[in-house]
Amino acid sequence: MNFPADSHVHSEWSWDTGGPESAARGRMRATCEHAVRIGLPAVTFTEHLDFPGTWRSSSDDLMPHQRRFLSAEGAVEHPLFDAEGYLDSIDRLRLEFPDLVIRSGVELGQPHLFEEAAGDLIDLSALDLVLGSLHTLDMGGGLRAEPVTLYAEHPAADVMWAYLEEVPRMVEGSDSFAVFTHIDYAARTWPTWELGPFDPRAFEEGFRRAMRSIAESGRALEMNTGRLWSWVPQWWAEEGGRAVTFGSDAHTPDAVARNFPEAVAMLEHYGFRAGVNTWDYWIR
């Protein structure tokens, strides 16, 4: 098949991989090699742009290699995004892989809260793509990682509704991002051991309101292929969504473009079609 671009990929320049001084070193190059090997036409390295010390978490919400960033008080003191190093690596790899379109970008967490700080760190307008992600919520006591940490502190339904109600506030509060990512984020670690499988129909109106706010702003919705839900493109189309991107959210080279054939079939079923360039939004 002809792959669409993978518009959500991480490398050693994302703090949650361990950083460029860790075992993740060289992951950007390895990702490019893998993309060429599988015939991917374009990849966008959207590294995490978060701000250390601004949110709290627990060891249950972090992978083993990330727990060293957790302070005794529960604050996540991860390294600040190295914009200069990242952009230099992008430039070098574009020369090394001339047949692969390598695009620059960031995944900006909570852009409605940190847009100004992000702009002080890197010129967002100079990047090829800015993703907007909602990874933390304030349900009292400051920003906390969700979903695991908040699910341990609040009823699961309250966390889900809080997430969905924050989406329109994020959309209205920031002009810096073009694509809203993984709208199923809070559903990924739904406490199935306690409540059974996640049922999106219980929160359908919340998801639909969130999607309407994204669609009305003229932005795209990411079809995150880490987990494929048919209701996401269906409700997005029904709520006026016109544009989508494909994103694996890969943190390792082998995860790039995962589940893309299935995602393409699903999006085509709901009327989305490829743009002129391989990295363009799919439009309906």
C-alpha positions in Angstrom: 0.0 0.0 0.0 1.0 3.7 -0.3 1.5 4.8 3.2 0.4 8.3 4.4 3.0 10.3 6.4 3.5 9.4 10.0 2.9 12.8 11.6 3.5 11.9 15.3 6.9 10.3 16.0 9.3 10.7 18.9 13.1 10.2 19.1 15.9 10.8 21.6 14.9 14.5 21.7 11.8 13.6 23.7 12.4 13.6 27.4 10.3 10.5 28.0 12.6 8.3 25.8 15.4 9.0 28.2 17.1 11.8 26.2 20.0 12.0 23.8 22.5 10.9 26.5 20.6 7.7 27.2 20.1 4.4 25.4 17.8 6.2 23.0 20.7 8.0 21.4 20.6 7.6 17.6 16.9 6.8 17.6 16.1 9.5 15.2 18.5 8.1 12.6 17.2 4.6 13.3 13.7 5.8 12.8 14.6 7.3 9.4 16.3 4.0 8.4 13.2 2.1 9.3 10.9 4.5 7.5 12.9 4.1 4.3 12.9 0.3 4.7 9.1 0.1 5.0 8.4 2.6 2.2 7.1 5.5 4.4 7.2 8.7 2.3 7.4 11.2 5.2 7.9 11.4 8.9 7.4 14.3 11.3 9.4 14.2 14.5 7.0 15.8 17.0 9.1 15.8 20.2 7.5 16.4 23.5 7.5 20.1 24.5 6.6 20.0 28.2 7.9 22.1 31.1 9.6 20.5 34.1 8.2 20.9 37.6 4.8 22.1 36.3 3.0 18.9 37.0 2.9 16.1 39.4 2.7 12.3 38.9 3.4 9.0 40.6 5.7 6.1 39.8 2.6 4.2 38.4 2.2 6.8 35.7 5.9 6.7 34.6 7.9 4.0 32.8 10.9 2.6 34.7 13.5 4.8 32.8 11.4 7.9 33.5 11.0 7.5 37.3 14.4 9.1 38.0 12.7 12.4 37.0 10.2 12.1 39.9 11.0 14.3 42.9 10.3 13.3 46.5 7.4 15.8 46.3 5.9 14.1 43.2 6.9 16.8 40.7 8.2 15.6 37.4 11.6 17.3 36.8 12.4 16.1 33.4 14.9 17.8 31.1 13.8 20.9 29.1 13.5 20.3 25.4 16.8 21.0 23.6 15.4 22.9 20.6 18.9 23.7 19.2 20.1 20.1 19.3 16.8 18.8 17.9 16.8 21.2 14.9 20.5 20.5 14.2 19.7 16.8 14.1 16.8 17.4 11.7 19.0 19.3 9.3 21.7 16.6 9.3 19.3 13.8 8.7 17.6 15.6 5.8 20.9 15.6 4.1 21.5 11.9 5.0 18.1 10.7 3.8 17.2 12.8 0.7 14.5 10.4 -0.4 12.6 10.7 2.9 10.6 13.8 3.7 11.7 14.7 7.3 9.4 17.3 8.9 10.0 19.2 12.1 7.5 19.6 14.8 6.6 19.4 18.5 3.9 17.8 20.6 3.0 20.7 22.9 1.4 19.6 26.1 -1.4 21.8 27.4 -0.8 24.6 24.8 -3.5 26.8 26.4 -1.4 26.9 29.5 2.2 26.9 28.1 1.9 28.6 24.7 3.9 31.6 25.7 6.6 29.6 27.4 6.9 27.3 24.4 7.3 30.3 22.1 10.1 31.6 24.2 11.9 28.2 23.7 11.4 27.7 20.0 9.8 29.5 17.1 6.6 27.5 16.7 5.7 29.2 13.5 8.9 28.0 11.9 8.1 24.3 12.5 6.3 22.2 10.0 3.7 20.9 12.5 2.6 21.6 16.0 0.5 19.0 17.7 -1.6 19.9 20.8 -1.9 17.3 23.5 -3.8 17.2 26.8 -1.8 15.0 29.2 -2.5 16.6 32.6 -5.5 18.0 34.4 -6.1 20.1 37.4 -8.9 18.6 39.4 -7.8 20.3 42.6 -4.2 20.7 43.9 -2.5 21.7 40.6 -1.8 19.8 37.4 -1.5 16.1 37.8 -0.7 13.4 35.3 -3.7 11.6 33.9 -5.1 9.1 33.6 -3.4 6.7 36.1 -2.7 9.2 38.9 -6.0 10.9 38.7 -7.9 7.6 38.4 -6.4 6.7 41.7 -7.6 9.9 43.3 -11.1 10.4 41.7 -14.0 8.4 40.4 -13.1 7.3 36.9 -16.2 8.9 35.3 -15.2 12.3 36.9 -11.7 12.0 35.4 -13.1 11.3 31.9 -15.7 14.1 32.0 -13.0 16.5 33.3 -10.8 15.5 30.4 -13.5 16.0 27.8 -14.6 19.3 29.3 -11.0 20.6 29.1 -10.7 19.9 25.4 -12.8 22.9 24.3 -10.9 25.2 26.8 -7.7 24.1 25.3 -8.9 24.7 21.8 -10.2 28.2 22.7 -7.2 29.1 24.7 -4.4 28.5 22.1 -3.8 29.3 18.5 -0.4 27.6 18.4 -1.4 24.0 17.5 -2.8 22.7 14.3 -3.8 19.1 15.2 -5.4 17.7 18.4 -3.8 14.4 19.3 -5.0 11.1 20.8 -8.5 12.2 21.9 -8.8 8.8 23.5 -5.9 9.5 25.8 -7.8 9.3 29.1 -9.5 6.1 27.9 -6.3 4.2 27.4 -5.8 3.3 31.1 -9.5 3.2 32.0 -9.6 1.0 35.2 -10.9 -2.1 33.5 -10.0 -4.3 36.6 -12.6 -2.3 38.5 -15.2 -1.1 36.0 -14.8 -3.4 33.0 -14.0 -2.4 29.4 -14.2 1.3 28.5 -17.6 2.1 26.9 -17.3 5.3 24.8 -21.1 5.5 24.5 -21.3 6.5 28.2 -19.3 9.6 27.3 -20.5 10.1 23.7 -21.9 13.6 24.1 -18.7 14.7 25.8 -16.6 13.3 23.0 -18.9 14.9 20.4 -18.7 18.3 22.1 -14.9 18.1 22.2 -14.8 17.1 18.5 -17.1 19.9 17.6 -14.9 22.4 19.2 -11.9 21.1 17.3 -13.8 21.0 14.0 -15.2 24.5 14.4 -11.7 25.9 15.1 -10.6 24.6 11.6 -8.1 22.2 13.1 -7.4 18.5 12.3 -7.9 15.5 14.5 -5.2 12.9 14.8 -6.1 9.3 14.1 -3.7 7.9 16.6 -3.0 4.3 15.5 -1.7 3.1 18.8 -5.3 1.9 19.3 -7.9 2.0 16.6 -11.5 2.9 17.5 -14.0 3.1 14.7 -16.2 5.6 16.7 -13.4 8.2 16.6 -13.5 8.9 12.8 -17.3 8.3 12.7 -18.1 10.8 15.4 -15.5 13.2 14.0 -17.1 13.2 10.6 -20.6 13.5 12.0 -19.5 16.5 14.1 -18.2 18.4 11.1 -14.5 17.3 11.2 -13.0 17.6 7.8 -9.3 16.9 8.3 -7.2 14.1 9.9 -3.6 13.2 10.3 -2.1 9.7 10.9 0.1 9.4 13.9 1.7 6.3 15.4 3.0 8.1 18.5 6.0 5.9 18.0 8.7 6.2 20.7 10.8 3.4 19.1 11.7 3.0 15.4 9.8 -0.3 14.9 6.5 1.4 16.0 6.5 3.9 13.1 3.4 3.5 10.9 2.0 0.8 13.1 -1.5 -0.2 12.1 -1.5 2.2 9.2 -3.1 -0.2 6.7 -6.1 -0.7 9.0 -6.3 3.0 9.8 -6.3 3.9 6.1 -9.1 1.5 5.4 -11.1 2.9 8.3 -10.6 6.6 7.3 -11.5 5.8 3.6 -14.7 4.2 4.8 -15.7 7.5 6.5 -15.0 9.5 3.3 -11.5 10.8 4.0 -9.0 11.0 1.1 -5.3 11.8 0.7 -4.1 15.3 -0.2 -1.8 16.3 -3.0 1.4 15.8 -0.9 2.0 12.7 1.1 2.2 14.8 4.3 -1.0 16.7 3.6 -4.0 16.3 5.8 -6.6 13.7 4.6 -9.8 15.6 3.8 -13.4 14.7 3.5 
